[in-house]
Amino acid sequence: MKLLLDTQSWLWWFAQPERLSEEAITNIADETNELWFSVASVWEIGIKVAIGKLPLPEPPGRYISSRMGQLGVRSLEITATHALQAAALPLHHRDPFDRMLIAQAQIEGMTLVSADSMFSHYEVSILWTASI
């Protein structure tokens, strides 16, 4: 299975794994699954760090690249096709980063790993991560 981790799920894996469901932990740890992390999430993390909303123990570039390597996550670039799909989505969810993840998961045939209930308004495969 091709799993696209959303920003929150990816951060939880490293900082608060107890917030993840058993199903999410099992699937993320399953080496037969392909793990992907979008450049949109990298951008989102960079912005949140810059405006003081996300403290990290080291600079974002180092933090992200070292943890992507630890987890064996592949980087998913943003293409024009992804951008056009994100723009065409219904406006149930207004967060541009999340809209991009939805579009990427749809186009690339990936399962989106997330705890964001807004994603249920879209035609996308979702693996729910919230343990609560």
Residue frames as qw, qx, qy, qz and C-alpha x, y, z in Angstrom:
[[0.000, 0.891, 0.453, 0.000, 0.00, 0.00, 0.00],
 [0.380, 0.371, -0.023, 0.847, 1.20, 3.52, -0.80],
 [0.354, -0.756, -0.483, 0.265, 0.71, 5.72, 2.28],
 [0.233, 0.589, -0.008, 0.774, 0.88, 9.51, 2.18],
 [0.430, -0.474, -0.557, 0.529, 1.44, 10.77, 5.72],
 [0.005, 0.900, 0.207, 0.382, -0.12, 14.13, 6.45],
 [0.194, 0.640, -0.401, 0.626, 1.88, 16.67, 8.42],
 [0.581, -0.537, 0.303, -0.531, 0.24, 15.97, 11.78],
 [0.993, -0.092, 0.004, -0.078, 0.56, 12.19, 11.52],
 [0.722, 0.440, -0.307, 0.438, 4.20, 12.46, 10.52],
 [0.034, -0.629, 0.416, -0.656, 4.95, 14.78, 13.46],
 [0.790, -0.409, 0.191, -0.415, 3.05, 12.51, 15.86],
 [0.949, 0.144, -0.258, 0.109, 5.08, 9.48, 14.74],
 [0.570, 0.364, -0.405, 0.615, 8.24, 11.13, 16.05],
 [0.019, -0.382, 0.382, -0.841, 7.02, 13.32, 18.92],
 [0.535, -0.093, 0.466, -0.699, 3.74, 11.84, 20.20],
 [0.302, 0.089, -0.884, -0.346, 3.33, 8.26, 18.92],
 [0.083, 0.257, 0.864, -0.425, 0.77, 7.54, 21.65],
 [0.396, 0.438, 0.154, -0.792, -1.67, 9.76, 19.71],
 [0.396, 0.288, -0.681, -0.545, -1.61, 7.36, 16.76],
 [0.894, -0.051, 0.110, -0.432, -4.08, 4.50, 16.41],
 [0.665, -0.282, 0.680, 0.123, -2.78, 0.92, 16.51],
 [0.743, 0.527, 0.400, 0.101, -3.85, 0.52, 12.88],
 [0.301, 0.937, -0.169, 0.050, -1.81, 3.56, 11.86],
 [0.366, -0.703, 0.609, 0.040, 1.25, 2.38, 13.79],
 [0.773, 0.015, 0.628, 0.090, 1.01, -1.10, 12.28],
 [0.667, 0.677, 0.284, 0.127, 0.68, 0.23, 8.73],
 [0.119, 0.947, -0.298, 0.032, 3.41, 2.84, 9.04],
 [0.451, -0.589, 0.670, 0.028, 5.79, 0.26, 10.53],
 [0.865, 0.231, 0.445, 0.002, 4.93, -2.35, 7.86],
 [0.270, -0.522, 0.525, 0.615, 7.97, -2.46, 5.57],
 [0.385, 0.309, 0.777, 0.390, 5.85, -3.74, 2.67],
 [0.159, 0.900, 0.397, -0.086, 4.07, -0.38, 2.54],
 [0.461, 0.365, 0.077, 0.805, 5.56, 2.59, 0.68],
 [0.253, -0.761, -0.379, 0.462, 5.69, 5.70, 2.87],
 [0.357, 0.525, 0.254, 0.730, 5.48, 9.13, 1.27],
 [0.239, -0.683, -0.322, 0.611, 5.76, 12.67, 2.66],
 [0.401, 0.790, 0.353, 0.299, 4.69, 15.61, 0.52],
 [0.400, 0.192, -0.048, 0.895, 6.79, 18.66, -0.17],
 [0.295, -0.666, -0.262, -0.633, 3.59, 20.52, 0.81],
 [0.746, -0.614, -0.252, 0.053, 4.05, 19.18, 4.36],
 [0.666, -0.065, -0.094, 0.737, 7.71, 20.22, 4.37],
 [0.088, 0.472, 0.153, 0.864, 6.61, 23.71, 3.35],
 [0.535, -0.690, -0.306, -0.380, 3.89, 23.74, 6.03],
 [0.779, -0.442, -0.235, 0.379, 6.36, 22.72, 8.75],
 [0.496, 0.145, -0.002, 0.856, 8.81, 25.42, 7.62],
 [0.150, -0.594, -0.204, -0.763, 6.13, 28.09, 7.81],
 [0.679, -0.651, -0.297, -0.165, 4.86, 26.94, 11.23],
 [0.735, -0.263, -0.182, 0.598, 8.39, 26.96, 12.64],
 [0.323, 0.314, 0.088, 0.888, 9.06, 30.42, 11.17],
 [0.299, -0.594, -0.165, -0.728, 5.94, 31.94, 12.77],
 [0.108, -0.351, 0.687, -0.628, 6.53, 30.26, 16.12],
 [0.793, -0.124, 0.027, -0.596, 3.64, 27.76, 16.01],
 [0.988, 0.022, -0.154, 0.000, 5.80, 24.62, 15.87],
 [0.262, -0.789, 0.556, -0.021, 8.86, 24.22, 18.09],
 [0.941, 0.228, -0.244, 0.058, 11.36, 21.64, 16.85],
 [0.751, -0.582, 0.141, 0.277, 14.50, 20.39, 18.62],
 [0.496, -0.253, 0.436, 0.707, 16.68, 21.36, 15.63],
 [0.227, 0.410, -0.262, -0.844, 16.40, 23.44, 12.43],
 [0.782, 0.312, 0.272, -0.466, 13.54, 22.25, 10.20],
 [0.621, 0.580, -0.479, -0.219, 15.76, 21.16, 7.30],
 [0.136, 0.391, -0.883, 0.221, 17.86, 18.91, 9.49],
 [0.504, -0.004, 0.662, -0.555, 14.87, 17.67, 11.50],
 [0.788, 0.388, 0.073, -0.472, 12.85, 16.72, 8.43],
 [0.606, 0.536, -0.572, -0.135, 15.64, 15.10, 6.40],
 [0.001, -0.355, 0.888, -0.293, 16.98, 13.04, 9.31],
 [0.545, 0.084, 0.655, -0.517, 13.54, 11.74, 10.23],
 [0.764, 0.457, -0.151, -0.429, 12.58, 11.01, 6.64],
 [0.423, 0.487, -0.764, 0.019, 15.70, 8.85, 6.49],
 [0.257, -0.206, 0.823, -0.463, 14.91, 7.15, 9.80],
 [0.654, 0.254, 0.497, -0.510, 11.43, 6.18, 8.66],
 [0.367, 0.022, 0.799, 0.476, 12.37, 5.42, 5.06],
 [0.357, 0.744, 0.438, -0.357, 9.91, 7.97, 3.71],
 [0.464, 0.264, 0.468, 0.704, 10.03, 9.11, 0.09],
 [0.036, 0.441, 0.102, -0.891, 9.52, 12.72, -0.90],
 [0.372, 0.603, 0.683, 0.177, 6.45, 13.47, -3.02],
 [0.179, -0.105, 0.181, 0.961, 7.05, 16.50, -5.22],
 [0.365, 0.638, 0.425, -0.528, 4.25, 18.86, -6.24],
 [0.334, 0.138, 0.655, 0.663, 3.40, 18.79, -9.95],
 [0.251, 0.031, -0.195, -0.948, 1.21, 21.03, -12.09],
 [0.501, -0.255, -0.735, -0.379, -1.33, 18.19, -12.23],
 [0.390, -0.375, -0.703, 0.462, -1.44, 18.10, -8.42],
 [0.039, -0.224, -0.186, 0.956, -1.91, 21.88, -8.27],
 [0.368, -0.072, -0.440, -0.816, -4.73, 21.85, -10.80],
 [0.513, -0.331, -0.787, -0.091, -6.47, 19.00, -8.98],
 [0.290, -0.338, -0.566, 0.693, -6.17, 20.85, -5.64],
 [0.125, 0.131, -0.043, -0.982, -7.68, 23.97, -7.22],
 [0.461, -0.127, -0.597, -0.644, -10.59, 21.95, -8.63],
 [0.284, -0.233, -0.883, 0.292, -11.54, 20.30, -5.33],
 [0.331, -0.770, -0.431, -0.334, -14.79, 21.35, -3.63],
 [0.109, 0.585, -0.360, 0.719, -14.14, 23.94, -0.93],
 [0.765, -0.533, -0.350, -0.089, -15.10, 21.79, 2.06],
 [0.730, -0.470, -0.029, 0.496, -11.57, 22.23, 3.38],
 [0.257, 0.963, -0.002, 0.076, -9.87, 25.58, 2.91],
 [0.522, -0.680, 0.428, 0.286, -6.38, 24.71, 4.17],
 [0.575, 0.694, -0.353, -0.253, -4.19, 24.82, 1.03],
 [0.026, -0.489, 0.870, -0.047, -1.68, 22.29, 2.38],
 [0.525, 0.082, 0.795, -0.295, -4.40, 19.75, 3.17],
 [0.689, 0.599, 0.113, -0.391, -6.07, 20.35, -0.19],
 [0.350, 0.664, -0.635, -0.181, -2.75, 19.58, -1.87],
 [0.240, -0.260, 0.922, -0.155, -2.39, 16.33, 0.10],
 [0.667, 0.345, 0.537, -0.384, -5.91, 15.28, -0.94],
 [0.610, 0.700, -0.189, -0.320, -5.13, 16.03, -4.59],
 [0.142, 0.586, -0.796, -0.055, -1.83, 14.17, -4.45],
 [0.433, -0.066, 0.865, -0.247, -3.41, 11.12, -2.83],
 [0.706, 0.499, 0.317, -0.390, -6.16, 11.08, -5.46],
 [0.538, 0.728, -0.353, -0.236, -3.81, 11.40, -8.43],
 [0.156, 0.550, -0.817, 0.067, -1.10, 9.06, -7.15],
 [0.808, -0.153, -0.505, -0.262, -3.51, 6.39, -5.87],
 [0.293, 0.228, -0.710, 0.598, -2.29, 6.73, -2.30],
 [0.511, -0.651, -0.562, -0.003, -3.99, 6.23, 1.05],
 [0.023, 0.685, -0.206, 0.698, -3.87, 9.43, 3.09],
 [0.580, -0.294, -0.644, 0.403, -2.81, 8.87, 6.70],
 [0.037, -0.411, 0.068, -0.908, -4.56, 11.51, 8.79],
 [0.119, -0.402, -0.773, 0.476, -6.67, 12.40, 11.81],
 [0.149, 0.191, -0.041, -0.969, -8.34, 15.32, 9.98],
 [0.398, 0.417, 0.779, -0.245, -12.08, 14.60, 9.79],
 [0.367, 0.684, -0.048, -0.629, -12.47, 17.17, 6.98],
 [0.030, 0.364, -0.816, -0.447, -10.79, 14.69, 4.62],
 [0.332, 0.258, 0.901, -0.110, -13.89, 12.48, 4.80],
 [0.420, 0.692, 0.239, -0.536, -15.69, 15.03, 2.59],
 [0.320, 0.660, -0.518, -0.439, -13.49, 14.04, -0.36],
 [0.976, 0.187, -0.036, -0.103, -13.14, 10.96, -2.53],
 [0.279, 0.661, -0.657, 0.230, -9.84, 9.78, -1.13],
 [0.834, -0.187, -0.509, 0.102, -8.70, 6.62, 0.63],
 [0.186, -0.744, 0.356, -0.534, -7.99, 7.42, 4.29],
 [0.684, -0.153, -0.640, 0.315, -6.25, 5.57, 7.11],
 [0.362, -0.846, -0.058, -0.386, -7.44, 7.28, 10.29],
 [0.530, 0.330, -0.571, 0.534, -4.65, 7.92, 12.78],
 [0.321, -0.543, 0.314, -0.710, -6.30, 9.33, 15.88],
 [0.345, -0.010, -0.911, 0.226, -6.16, 6.91, 18.78],
 [0.148, 0.204, 0.584, -0.772, -8.86, 8.78, 20.68]]
